């Protein structure tokens, strides 16, 4: 039996742009997914296309138990965390010798297959390696850690990443003259953010701009807009959709002393708040339960 865990993630900048090779910055966060794998001739596991694909990819059969602290379909990368932790647990339980790099690549291939061809390696890279990661196309660079004080607001409106990615693809096909400059601007503000990683006021302003650009792409949702506006009014430096949008979660960058106030403002909108910060650990082995 082997138990491994992997962290969730928030996109600080660049979701959707990353699908088209633009740069994006994402950060691992504390809520984790725990996966226990046990050898067995009969497969016992949840009917998840991600988990099925992990076993197929590794060419083995076994049973799985998943214990997630991450809400699913919310934009916090729970499918990537399940995939990465499952691959790492299979790797350990069956004595395979895949490196972390190979696990990240395999997890990305699985996400891409399940998401019908359109996905960036962001979620799977962050879940595998932890920390803050700059993604550009298929390359990843780990950035210096920063103790960002974040509050996540979960609108509890379930969303579907593939549908949202499809929606942007449709807009890009139908209105390239509008969509392409917006994707370029998202990439440009990610690169600008790289020069302001120690300046929360500037980062907050850039997050607000990124949110507006995501709304232009059509991935906003009234419930998320409410949380974004409530967080800013409660004193956040900035707030935006995180992940695919169309529901799911938003993230606010906050002064440390205002985190509880921002969380309260989010909860007053009938949403769930998660106060969190960076997790520098990626996928890791846990004690068996
Ligand atoms: C989903 O968390 C973020 C998207 O950019 C899709 C992806 O990066 O695979 C919308």
Boltz pocket constraint, residues with backbone or C-beta under 6 A from the ligand:
constraints:
  - pocket:
      binder: B
      contacts: [[A, 14], [A, 15], [A, 16], [A, 17], [A, 18], [A, 19], [A, 75], [A, 77], [A, 118], [A, 119], [A, 120], [A, 121], [A, 122], [A, 123], [A, 161], [A, 165], [A, 242], [A, 243], [A, 244]]
      max_distance: 6.0
